[in-house]
Amino acid sequence: MVKSKHKLRKRGRGTLATIAGLLVLSALLRVGDYVGHAVALEAETPQHSEMSDPKQPSDVQAVLNALQARENRVIEKERKLRLRMAALREADLKIAKRLEELRAAELTLRETLALADNAAEADIAKLTNVYENMKPKEASQLFETMDPSFAAGFLGRMKPAAAAGIMAGLSPEVAYSISVVLVGRNASVPTE
């Protein structure tokens, strides 16, 4: 029994050694396969110093030239855009300044027109007062020669008693024309 155990152990060791050897051999074959494959790839790949295609450097140069030309165009467009933006900012400032000047001129014009309107209103009020204080017969002679719409403007501003005295001294045709203008002045004003 001792002998058979010893034989089994020896046989077991031999089996283990055989399996280990096969594993190592398998590993070497695999590594060798990869190394062979890598060597084959290396042999197929051209080295930079051994370029077989003479067109490749000119193609690369053409691409580089095209990229450089495009970059130059972009730089030029950016420069023009910056110049245009600066011109637009300057134009905006000039427009803003001009608008401020126009607003100031408009305010001055409004003040001037208000003064002129007030002066004209004051002149008309004075003249109306003069006509009111004239004798009706003398005022009627003046109103007889006036344009009916012009005369109606004065008569509409007068006190009713003074206007009635002047109208009474006018010829019926002139009095009628002035009356039509006086009545029609506010005819287009909406009632409600």
PAZA-677771 format. One record per atom (N, C-alpha, C): x, z, y; residue in three letters. Coordinates in steps of 0.001 Angstrom, whole numbers, plus 500000, padded with zeros to 6 digits. Atoms other than C-alpha are relative to their C-alpha. Example, Ala and Ser with C-alpha at 12.3 -4.5 7.8 and 13.67 -1.06 7.14 Angstrom:
2
500890500000498810ala512300507800495500ala500900500000501200ala499180499940498810ser513670507140498940ser499230500730501090ser
This chain:
192
500803500000498833met500000500000500000met500850500000501235met499099499935498862val502817500716502259val500549498595500231val499463501325499862lys504177497308501548lys498998499050500626lys500996500900499459ser500965495543502315ser499735500279501463ser500186499686498588lys500607497403505577lys501130499405500798lys498830500509499307his504089496420506552his499927498470500100his500152501447499996lys503376492806505583lys498945499573501010lys501073500315499043leu500176492811507613leu500507500135501420leu499471499819498642arg501991494157510605arg500930498858500360arg499064501064499739lys504691491557510252lys499245498709500241lys500798501191499832arg502108488880509866arg499264500048501342arg500691499829498720gly500219490243512907gly500916499718501177gly499033500256498930arg503346490128514980arg500295498518500107arg499730501431500003gly503986486575513980gly498848499227500611gly501171500653499437thr500461485588514932thr499971500196501497thr499973499733498548leu500766487278518303leu501088499167500682leu498914500768499418ala504067485562518940ala499623498530500082ala500420501397500006thr502566482206517996thr498994499752501124thr501017500149498929ile499578482714520355ile500668500060501357ile499290499875498727ala501892483832523156ala500798498740500279ala499221501231499829gly504099480820522583gly499114498836500394gly500922501081499658leu501110478491522680leu499507500119501451leu500446499782498606leu499914480049525944leu501091499577500992leu498883500367499110val503354479642527531val500158498500500015val499875501450500086leu503543476063526283leu498879499311500788leu501142500553499253ser500070475355527704ser500233500107501504ser499724499801498576ala501112476819531054ala501059499025500475ala498933500921499601leu504272474747531101leu499495498568500082leu500553501347499960leu502351471617530293leu499146499788501255leu500844500115498782arg499866472298533071arg500844499923501259arg499124500023498828val502555473061535619val500741498686500034val499294501273500067gly504479470039534454gly499101498856500417gly500961501046499622asp501355467937534847asp499811499974501516asp500169499927498532tyr500875469168538405tyr501252499537500724tyr498740500414499382val504535468670539216val500130498489499897val499928501449500165gly504411465166537816gly499036499285500938gly500991500574499100his501282464434539789his500489500065501448his499474499834498642ala502885465795542977ala501148499038500251ala498871500927499844val506020463737542388val499473498582500146val500577501342499922ala503903460654541828ala499387499768501374ala500587500129498644leu501995461282545093leu501082499860501047leu498891500065499045glu505244461825546938glu500617498614499995glu499419501329500114ala506547458528545655ala499093498942500621ala500947500968499432glu503369456724546774glu499920500090501515glu500145499796498562thr503336458203550336thr501237499484500716thr498823500504499279pro505575456277552741pro500520501063500949pro499372499070499050gln508018458329554770gln499938499392501395gln500072500480498616his507916458111558573his501154499067500322his498849500842499708ser511362456610558585ser499921498673499259ser500095501220500782glu510336453990556013glu498642499339500188glu501311500606499752met507185452570557657met500050498539499624met500001501377500466ser506286449352555953ser499123499125500889ser500925500761499170asp503540448347558446asp500520499966501434asp499452500055498642pro505123447141561691pro498910500073501070pro501078499967499015lys501681447050563386lys499649501421500418lys500457498644499734gln501144450773563227gln500542500556501327gln499536499451498724pro503400451756566153pro499319499327501197pro500646500670498876ser501848449107568421ser498528500397500085ser501382499536499989asp498351450219567374asp499909501370500658asp499971498663499400val499210453798568255val500263499884501492val499680500186498580gln500711452627571537gln498803499433500751gln501192500582499363ala497599450567572280ala498942501075500238ala500965498908499842val495383453605571686val500444500933501117val499465499132498938leu497648455739573878leu499820499355501377leu500168500709498730asn497570453078576603asn498540500001500439asn501433499997499677ala493774452864576415ala499561501376500468ala500353498628499587leu493462456648576612leu500553500309501391leu499397499755498689gln495840456766579585gln499230499256501091gln500782500774499026ala493886454008581348ala498666500669500264ala501295499311499831arg490634455857580723arg500177501272500805arg499737498770499240glu492127459106582013glu500230499669501476glu499769500414498607asn493308457279585144asn498684499637500684asn501313500343499429arg489784455877585677arg499186501262500289arg500742498745499807val488260459339585233val500557500757501201val499370499317498865ile490759460831587683ile499598499324501304ile500388500735498792glu489957458092590212glu498534500246500351glu501420499731499755lys486197458615589788lys499804501410500545lys500091498626499513glu486644462364590271glu500461500084501452glu499496500000498620arg488687461728593434arg498951499422500943arg501031500622499170lys486008459390594803lys498787500912500130lys501130499077499978leu483310461896593872leu500273501176500938leu499647498905499078arg485154464700595691arg499922499527501445arg500068500547498637leu485497462456598761leu498549499829500442leu501416500213499671arg481803461580598622arg499294501328500251arg500600498678499811met480803465227598234met500426500593501352met499527499500498705ala482954466133601238ala499279499272501141ala500714500768498972ala481339463334603258ala498544500440500091ala501394499526499995leu477871464524602213leu499892501371500651leu500020498678499353arg478690468106603235arg500132499848501509arg499810500234498567glu479905466827606592glu498737499415500628glu501240500594499502ala476774464709607014ala498890501048500078ala500998498931499977asp474595467705606112asp500202500909501208asp499718499157498833leu476336469774608782leu499595499303501296leu500376500752498803lys475853467023611358lys498484499922500140lys501468500072499969ile472179466661610410ile499416501343500425ile500496498668499631ala471638470415610642ala500217500260501490ala499702499816498576lys473315470466614058lys499045499155500842lys500894500907499267arg471249467482615210arg498560500522499989arg501345499425500074leu468021469112613979leu499855501186500955leu500041498857499086glu468870472254615912glu499930499507501451glu500061500566498645glu469495470152619034glu498614499435500290glu501344500558499819leu466173468347618499leu498959501106500194leu500931498877499827arg464341471675618108arg500113500584501405arg499796499477498649ala465892472916621338ala499418499042501039ala500541501000499069ala464971469646623096ala498473500014499956ala501460499952500130glu461416469870621724glu499433501216500734glu500447498786499300leu461083473428623020leu500063499799501511leu499870500279498574thr462357472344626430thr498914499042500463thr501036500974499650leu459965469384626434leu498628500658500039leu501286499292499994arg457033471617625514arg499847500853501260arg500050499175498787glu457900473974628335glu499775499127501229glu500163500918498872thr458190471038630737thr498577499449500044thr501375500514500050leu454877469568629557leu498995501078500385leu500898498907499625ala453226472971629899ala500019500196501507ala499905499882498540leu454530473217633454leu499275498837500680leu500651501173499417ala453352469663634186ala498487500091499853ala501440499832500201asp449948470362632642asp499432501037500954asp500461498951499076asn449629473540634649asn499980499491501436asn499942500544498636ala450716471730637813ala498872498994500211ala501067500996499887ala448291468859637153ala498640500701500060ala501253499251500006glu445504471320636375glu499786500680501346glu500097499344498682ala446272473188639574ala499643498972501072ala500306501058499017asp446220469911641555asp498539499554499893asp501390500423500198ile442885468868640023ile499046501085500499ile500855498894499546ala441412472320640698ala499944500037501534ala499965500006498527lys442523472113644342lys499158498852500549lys500744501160499526leu441110468610644769leu498495500183499767leu501418499716500279thr437863469661643100thr499454500965501049thr500406499026498978asn437687472589645487asn499817499327501359asn500117500740498728val438266470228648440val498682499231500022val501242500788500066tyr435405467947647295tyr498771500908500078tyr501130499054499949glu433149470958646801glu499746500489501425glu500124499448498646asn433804472176650341asn499724498939501056asn500343501076499058met433230468768651942met498493499974500191met501437500205499797lys429874467930653416lys499536499021498937lys500463500855501081pro427789466318650640pro499938498528500367pro500117501392499589lys427247463126652680lys501369499323500007lys498651500558499963glu430998462567653224glu500580499889498588glu499500500026501375ala431851463452649619ala499321498883499218ala500743501051500693ser429138461056648404ser500603498634500291ser499393501281499637gln430763458184650311gln501295499777499194gln498771500113500805leu434087458903648507leu499667499728498523leu500361500139501418phe432440459233645091phe499363498645499717phe500628501318500150glu430556455963645667glu501072498952499670glu498923500988500212thr433910454096645628thr500831500295498743thr499208499620501184met435399455950642631met499459499351498730met500398500412501347asp435334454754639031asp499061501083499457asp500963499003500467pro432355456477637333pro500616501089499107pro499405498975500880ser434490458243634662ser500907500941500796ser499148499171499150phe436952459480637313phe499134500954500827phe500904499182499195ala434104460723639532ala499325501052499124ala500659499049500905ala432408462350636516ala500926501161499670ala499032498930500271gly435594464323635837gly499962501064501075gly500071499029498897phe435422465936639276phe498643500695500034phe501346499416499910leu431665466444639274leu499760500994498862leu500147499082501127gly431847468108635832gly500690501331500239gly499265498768499702arg434264470710637230arg499384500781501168arg500558499362498804met432266471458640370met498868500957499665met501168499118500116lys429699474163640873lys498768499115500037lys501186500860500074pro426260472769640071pro499369499680501363pro500630500249498682ala424976473127643650ala500773498949500780ala499177500968499271ala427908471199645166ala499891498623499341ala500113501270500710ala427704468496642437ala498648499362500262ala501350500532499750ala423954468130643016ala499916499393501388ala500013500533498635gly424463467625646772gly500696498652500073gly499259501267499993ile427023464873646141ile499202498929499264ile500779500963500790met424884463161643456met498786499509500786met501189500381499219ala421898463175645827ala500356498955501044ala499589500958498981gly423883461168648383gly500484498678499433gly499513501240500627leu424979458475645867leu498866499002499823leu501012501018500297ser423200455182645297ser499507500242498571ser500548499741501328pro420921455290642222pro500852499396498870pro499199500637501044glu423151452874640233glu501262500818499692glu498762499230500182val426355454894640818val499675501368499411val500405498686500517ala424546458209640227ala499668499897498506ala500342500212501419tyr423189456808636923tyr501272499828499160tyr498753500246500747ser426656455571635787ser500773501291499797ser499272498720500112ile428237458946636542ile499260500936499044ile500800499145500893ser425360460747634757ser500203499620498549ser499781500456501377val425839458582631646val501364500486499497val498658499543500398val429556459432631600val499988501507499773val500051498542500150leu428839463160632108leu499295500413498704leu500749499668501214val426290463247629281val500771499576498759val499293500540501168gly428423461143626924gly501351500650499731gly498675499378500190arg431617463184627410arg500057500881498761arg499992499054501114asn430675465789624835asn499065499590498865asn500924500470501035ala428389463651622687ala500660499961498620ala499332500120501293ser431025463264619950ser500458501350499440ser499598498677500479val431677467025619680val498991500459498959val500945499558501020pro430178468377616453pro499248501270500438pro500804498852499594thr427345470848616971thr500206501166499056thr499717498926500961glu428033472820613805glu500575499472498746glu
